Amino acid sequence: MRRSSAVRRVPLRREARADSPRGPLALRAALHPRGALALQRVDGALPFAVRAALVTALATLPPVLAGRPADAVFAMLGSFTTTFGRRMPYARRTRVLASVALAMTLCVAAGSALGAAARPQDGGGGALLVVVATALVAGTAKLACDRARLDGLGAVLLLLAFAVAAHGAPTPAEVLPRTLLAAGGAAVAWLAALAGRLTHPDHPERYAVATALREVADLLDASAAGGGRPLVRHRATAAVLEAYRTLSSPARPERREDAAHLTDLCWALLVGTARRPPREDPARLARGLRAHADALTRRRPADAPGLPVPSAVRRPHAHPPSPAAARRPHAPHPPNAGVLVPALRTVLGTGLAGGAALALGLGHGYWAAVSAAAVLHSVDVRTAARRAVQRTLGTAAGLVLALAVLGLRPAPLLLVGTVVALEFLLEYTVARNYGLGVAFLTPLALLLTELAAPAEEAGTLVADRALGSALGVLLALLCALAVVHDRAAVRARRALAGCLTASERAADALATGRAAALPVVHARLAAAVVELREAEEAASGELWPAGTDPAELARAERRAYRLLGLLAAMAPEDRRPAAPVPVPPPAPVFPSVPVRPPAPLPPSVPVPPPVTPTARSRP
């Protein structure tokens, strides 16, 4: 691809550095699937999985009990809406899941209409038209999910809904009923995702703060051990900023006062360790943070050592960003950086996989396209390689499980029960490791096919799935390597420049004592240092060298954290910290953190967009 003009506008000290990997070294570094077998700790996985299984049962049982088991597939496609928005606050979850439900319904409607008109099961030009349309839907879904920062399976589920509907041999009279079934399943999922607002309105906030507590505890352990601190500090910073963003919702603030105190404590420890080690024993402090995180997720008092009461701390987000401000591009986030090229890779990968499956005469050729989209649902070549390993191992294990279930030839009602159980296991494991999720997703897809067309042989289904998955994974990797671009490199350079600029402004504000500008400077510097690490990690997983000096990156990151510590410790002259108050149960019981009310932001100054954890930390 042509080198972007933005590269020439970014000043570099050296265009090529000796430490930038080239040739075979760059290829080996990009294809190394590090972390493919790692397990992530996920809070709230069990209730989320129970909710997903319940939604699947409510969506699929009525068509089966009515004697139309084939229609249950389309209701379940709509119910996949429940897999989105796992950690979103309820206010945002309401809007996002409504959009996702509409998108899932439109995918089923468009796929059914195209399948009825083109009849891809007959081959020829109609089948080729469906392959092209599938690739375009995959790229559009990938672009939309990346811009909306939707994690999880994301665009793959939208593509699956379109592909299954298009290859379901619909007639024109079946387009509307299938669309209504998908809309009904999506509505059930939307209602179930918001039902917790009536019983546990602070549920997302508690889990966000618990994640911040655990990440800061990991940072304390790493600081005591003396290794792995930059990446651990980055994860802790991103988690604390995400907790602040989640707590910024104006609904029921009195219920989240204890969570806000805990987040302030996390921020004080985070910025404090950047300047000097904590005064208390880091191991004991880390155990206390984890115990209070468990208390938040289990909604019970903490049985843990007391936590320290730090001095007054200035919050990095003095004022929650408005939705309009969050949508505007701000430095150091270049517009569309790292979004367009992954979408292009997805279009090419799914198109080639679907076309190859069609040329080879594979049954259920869309499985190859879905496998390619799953591998390319990543941020760079390295994560694509990791997804390829996870997809291959998970598919192999899932095919064994599917062959065992299909060999029993279960009745439709028992088949639906098995599908519900697999959906529970999928949602419970996929956030911990994508490969584990694929081990249950593979038999789930095969059982849905069996539910729609029970006359097919189990061996034929398993063989088609194995060949389609292998073909899709291989072509996706080749596509990821062939589409070499410099967007990640441009993002890394701009992130470094943005972090240096934010640090200079912070140092100037501290030197001149401009208290009115400190909240804005603080927020921008916190966002810039997180973006710096994420951009560098993304650039290191691509074949195009970033052209940045790792030593310069480390110096900029260390200086930014030292300045964050100074900004957090600097208090307005006219305010004093509030006295500590006990935190009532079921939250952890310990003296809360005295928080100085922050000064309001000037209305003319834009606020940085919300900062979310890097895509590498997600399964």
Stockholm file with secondary structure:
# STOCKHOLM 1.0

chainA/1-619         MRRSSAVRRVPLRREARADSPRGPLALRAALHPRGALALQRVDGALPFAVRAALVTALATLPPVLAGRPADAVFAMLGSFTTTFGRRMPYARRTRVLASVALAMTLCVAAGSALGAAARPQDGGGGALLVVVATALVAGTAKLACDRARLDGLGAVLLLLAFAVAAHGAPTPAEVLPRTLLAAGGAAVAWLAALAGRLTHPDHPERYAVATALREVADLLDASAAGGGRPLVRHRATAAVLEAYRTLSSPARPERREDAAHLTDLCWALLVGTARRPPREDPARLARGLRAHADALTRRRPADAPGLPVPSAVRRPHAHPPSPAAARRPHAPHPPNAGVLVPALRTVLGTGLAGGAALALGLGHGYWAAVSAAAVLHSVDVRTAARRAVQRTLGTAAGLVLALAVLGLRPAPLLLVGTVVALEFLLEYTVARNYGLGVAFLTPLALLLTELAAPAEEAGTLVADRALGSALGVLLALLCALAVVHDRAAVRARRALAGCLTASERAADALATGRAAALPVVHARLAAAVVELREAEEAASGELWPAGTDPAELARAERRAYRLLGLLAAMAPEDRRPAAPVPVPPPAPVFPSVPVRPPAPLPPSVPVPPPVTPTARSRP
#=GR chainA/1-619 SS CCCCTHHHHSCCSCSSCTTSCCHHHHHHHHHCCTTTTCCCCCTTHHHHHHHHHHHHHHHHHHHHHTTCGGGHHHHHHHHGGGGSCSSCCHHHHHHHHHHHHHHHHHHHHHHHHHHHHHCGGGCTHHHHHHHHHHHHHHHHHHHHHHHTTCCTTTHHHHHHHHHHHHTSCCCGGGHHHHHHHHHHHHHHHHHHHHHHHHHCTTHHHHHHHHHHHHHHHHHHHHHHHTSSHHHHHHHHHHHHHHHHHHHTCCSSGGGGHHHHHHHHHHHHHHHHHTTSCCSSCHHHHHHHHHHHHHHHHHTSCCCSCCCCCCCCBCCSCSSCCCHHHHHSCCTTCCTTTTTHHHHHHHHHHHHHHHHHHHHHTCTTTHHHHHHHHHHTSSSSHHHHHHHHHHHHHHHHHHHHHHHHHHTTCCCHHHHHHHHHHHHHHHHHHTTTCHHHHHHHHHHHHHHHHHHHCTTSCHHHHHHHHHHHHHHHHHHHHHHHHHCCCSHHHHHHHHHHHHHHHHHHHHHHHHHHTCGGGHHHHHHHHHHHHHHHHHHHHHHHTSSSCCCCCHHHHHHHHHHHHHHHHHHHHCCCTTCCCCCCCBCCTTSCCSBCCCBCCCCCCCTTSCCCCCCCCCGGGCC
#=GC SS_cons         CCCCTHHHHSCCSCSSCTTSCCHHHHHHHHHCCTTTTCCCCCTTHHHHHHHHHHHHHHHHHHHHHTTCGGGHHHHHHHHGGGGSCSSCCHHHHHHHHHHHHHHHHHHHHHHHHHHHHHCGGGCTHHHHHHHHHHHHHHHHHHHHHHHTTCCTTTHHHHHHHHHHHHTSCCCGGGHHHHHHHHHHHHHHHHHHHHHHHHHCTTHHHHHHHHHHHHHHHHHHHHHHHTSSHHHHHHHHHHHHHHHHHHHTCCSSGGGGHHHHHHHHHHHHHHHHHTTSCCSSCHHHHHHHHHHHHHHHHHTSCCCSCCCCCCCCBCCSCSSCCCHHHHHSCCTTCCTTTTTHHHHHHHHHHHHHHHHHHHHHTCTTTHHHHHHHHHHTSSSSHHHHHHHHHHHHHHHHHHHHHHHHHHTTCCCHHHHHHHHHHHHHHHHHHTTTCHHHHHHHHHHHHHHHHHHHCTTSCHHHHHHHHHHHHHHHHHHHHHHHHHCCCSHHHHHHHHHHHHHHHHHHHHHHHHHHTCGGGHHHHHHHHHHHHHHHHHHHHHHHTSSSCCCCCHHHHHHHHHHHHHHHHHHHHCCCTTCCCCCCCBCCTTSCCSBCCCBCCCCCCCTTSCCCCCCCCCGGGCC
//
